[in-house]
Amino acid sequence: MPHQRTTGLIHQQFTMLLTALTHHITWGKPGGSPTALTLPQAQKATLLYHRNNITEELLAELFNTSPPTISRTINTLE
């Protein structure tokens, strides 16, 4: 999915935001099981949620995960 059409950000903005996120949060638990979504997927899901008012249930289906995972992801990135 092209970033600008779905998130409102051009590729460079998406990348800059992703870089900032990597400096401010720890994605995944050290020594724990891998997260269901990568950080870029989590960022995209959160942006889709806020920009397009997509439900957590639909995002879970789009990203092949569960609604609780999407909810936790959005809360973490907010």
N, C-alpha and C positions, 0 to 999 in steps of 0.2 A: 504494500500500500504506500503510495507516495505520501510523504510526511505532510506537505502543505495542504493537500486536500482533506486529510483526516484530522490533523492536529492544529492546523493554522500556522505552523512553523515551517520555514524553509529548512533545508537539510543542515545548513550551517548553524542555525538557531537551535535545532534539535540536538546537534552535536555539542554545542556550547552548554546547553542545559544539562546534558548527560555528563559532561566533564565536571560541572559544578556539583552535581549530585554525588559523583564518586568521591569528591573531596569532603562532603558533609555527612554522608551516611555510610554505614557498613552494610553491604548487601549480602545477606546470607550469614549464617552463624558459623564462626570458625570451628572446624571439626564436626559440624553438624551435617545433616543431609542437604543436598542441593535444593535451592529454591525452585518452585514450580515455574517461575518466570525469570528470564534474564532481566537485568536492570533496564536495558533498552525497551524490552517488552512491557515492563512495569511502567516506565515513563509514558510509553505510548498509550497504554490502557488508561492511565490516570488522565492524560490529556484528552483522550476520547470521551471519557466520563464527564469531564467538566465542559468541554467545548460543545459536544453534541448531545449532552444529556442522555447518554446511552445507559441503560440499566446494567447493574452488576451481573444479572443473569445472562444478558446478551453478551457482555464482555467475556464472561466465563466460557460461553460457547465459542466465541471467536478465537479465544486464546487457549482453548482446550484445557481448561482447568475448572475449579469449582467457584461458586459465588463467594464463599467465605475467604478463599484465597484472594480473589479480586478485592474484596472489602478490606482485608488486611493490607494489601498492596497499596491501595489508595490512601488509607490512613497513614501508612509509613511514609509515603512520599509527600503527603501534605505537610 
